[in-house]
Amino acid sequence: MAKLISKTYGDALFELAVEEDKVDVLLEETQQLQKILAENEDFGKLMNHPKIIKEEKIKVAKNVFEGRISEELFGFLTIIISKDRYGEIDGILQYFVTRVKEHKGIGIAMVTTAVPLKDSQREAVEKRLLETTQYRSMEMHYSVDASLIGGMVIRIGDRVVDSSISTKLNELQRDLLKIQL
């Protein structure tokens, strides 16, 4: 359900951004808003509090954000509050950011390896991803997970390429268990 809400509202904000020709402006504002909301947990608690009526929440949001963010984003935030969807704000904003990056041809890759990669290896991975995908540029996020033993796992959106040794060993184990003597 949360994914559907994020998609519905994120798509609406994206369509507004394209319609108003403010994709870059709203992307930057959205990323700043994400940062501000993450740093101020008390604001989120206030907006999600069940005993505070929507009108009061909208008043608080108006005092905090009006004049500091664009009218489009403020109006969008007001709609989210009035529809009791503030609990999904992180997912909605993240969906919007991802959608804009897709629109601009920027891929987001999560690369997990068993050991840290050298800069030359990182460049090679990025170059290979650009060659094998439709993206014009890549936003690379690297992490280390020693349990992979070796190889790497690459996630781009819903797609996963797992060439880790631990996965290959698990597949080999399953194949060996299927053999009956």
C-alpha positions in Angstrom: 0.0 0.0 0.0 2.8 2.4 0.9 4.5 1.8 -2.4 1.2 2.6 -4.3 0.8 5.8 -2.2 4.4 6.9 -2.9 3.9 6.2 -6.6 0.6 8.0 -6.9 1.7 11.2 -5.2 5.2 11.0 -6.6 3.9 10.8 -10.1 1.5 13.7 -9.5 4.4 15.9 -8.3 6.5 14.7 -11.3 3.7 15.6 -13.7 3.4 19.0 -12.1 7.1 19.6 -12.4 7.1 18.7 -16.1 4.0 20.7 -16.8 5.4 23.8 -15.0 8.8 23.2 -16.6 10.3 23.2 -13.1 11.9 19.7 -12.9 15.3 20.9 -11.8 14.0 23.4 -9.3 11.6 21.0 -7.7 14.2 18.3 -7.6 16.6 20.5 -5.7 13.9 21.7 -3.4 12.7 18.2 -2.8 16.2 17.0 -1.9 16.6 19.9 0.5 13.2 19.2 2.0 14.2 15.5 2.5 17.3 16.7 4.4 15.4 19.1 6.6 12.7 16.6 7.5 15.3 13.9 8.3 17.1 16.3 10.6 13.9 17.4 12.4 12.2 14.3 13.7 10.0 16.3 16.0 8.3 18.0 13.1 7.4 14.5 11.7 6.1 13.5 15.1 3.9 16.6 15.2 2.6 16.0 11.7 1.8 12.4 12.4 0.2 13.0 15.8 -3.4 11.7 15.7 -4.9 14.2 18.2 -3.8 17.3 16.2 -6.3 18.3 13.6 -5.3 18.7 9.9 -6.0 22.5 9.9 -3.5 23.0 12.8 -0.9 20.8 11.0 -1.4 22.9 7.8 -0.9 26.1 9.8 2.3 24.8 11.3 3.6 23.8 7.8 2.6 27.2 6.5 4.6 28.9 9.3 7.6 26.7 8.7 7.7 26.5 4.9 5.7 29.2 3.2 8.0 31.6 1.4 10.9 29.2 1.9 9.9 26.6 -0.7 8.1 27.1 -4.0 4.4 27.5 -4.1 4.1 24.2 -6.0 6.0 22.2 -3.4 4.2 23.9 -0.5 0.8 23.2 -2.2 1.8 19.6 -2.6 2.9 19.4 1.0 -0.5 20.9 2.0 -2.3 18.2 0.0 -0.3 15.4 1.6 -1.1 16.7 5.1 -4.8 17.3 4.3 -5.1 13.7 2.9 -3.5 12.2 6.0 -0.5 11.0 3.9 2.3 12.7 5.8 3.4 9.3 7.2 4.4 8.4 3.7 6.3 11.7 2.9 9.7 10.1 2.8 8.6 7.5 0.3 6.8 10.0 -1.8 9.7 12.4 -2.0 12.2 9.6 -2.7 10.0 8.2 -5.5 9.8 11.7 -7.0 13.6 12.1 -6.9 14.1 8.7 -8.4 11.5 9.4 -11.1 13.2 12.7 -12.0 16.6 11.0 -12.2 15.1 8.4 -14.6 13.7 11.2 -16.7 17.1 12.8 -16.9 18.8 9.5 -17.8 20.6 9.1 -14.5 20.8 5.6 -13.2 21.2 4.8 -9.5 23.4 1.8 -8.8 23.9 0.1 -5.5 27.2 -1.9 -5.7 28.1 -4.3 -2.9 31.4 -6.0 -2.8 33.3 -8.3 -0.4 36.2 -5.8 -0.2 36.5 -2.1 -0.9 37.1 -1.3 -4.6 40.0 0.8 -5.8 39.2 4.0 -7.7 40.2 2.3 -11.0 37.8 -0.6 -10.3 35.0 1.8 -9.4 35.6 3.6 -12.7 35.5 0.3 -14.6 32.2 -0.8 -13.0 30.6 2.6 -13.8 31.9 2.5 -17.4 30.6 -1.0 -17.9 27.2 -0.1 -16.4 26.9 2.9 -18.8 27.8 0.7 -21.7 25.2 -1.9 -20.8 22.3 0.3 -19.8 20.3 3.1 -21.4 21.5 5.7 -18.8 23.6 8.7 -19.7 25.2 8.9 -16.3 25.3 6.9 -13.1 24.9 7.7 -9.4 27.0 5.1 -7.8 26.6 3.9 -4.2 29.2 1.4 -2.9 29.1 -0.8 0.2 31.1 -3.6 1.6 29.7 -7.0 2.8 32.4 -9.5 3.7 29.8 -12.3 3.7 29.8 -12.2 -0.2 33.3 -13.8 0.0 34.1 -12.4 -3.4 32.4 -10.9 -6.6 29.7 -8.3 -6.4 26.0 -7.6 -6.3 24.7 -4.7 -8.4 21.2 -3.3 -7.9 19.7 -0.8 -10.3 16.1 -0.2 -9.6 14.3 -3.6 -9.5 17.1 -5.3 -11.3 19.8 -7.3 -9.5 22.9 -8.9 -10.9 24.5 -11.2 -8.3 27.9 -12.6 -9.2 29.0 -13.1 -5.6 30.8 -16.2 -4.6 28.4 -16.8 -1.7 25.5 -17.0 -4.1 27.4 -19.3 -6.4 28.2 -21.6 -3.5 24.6 -21.7 -2.4 23.5 -22.5 -6.0 26.1 -25.3 -6.1 24.9 -26.6 -2.7 21.2 -26.7 -4.0 22.3 -28.5 -7.1 24.3 -31.1 -5.2 21.3 -31.7 -2.8 19.1 -32.5 -5.9 21.4 -35.3 -6.9 20.1 -38.6 -5.7 22.5 -41.6 -5.4 
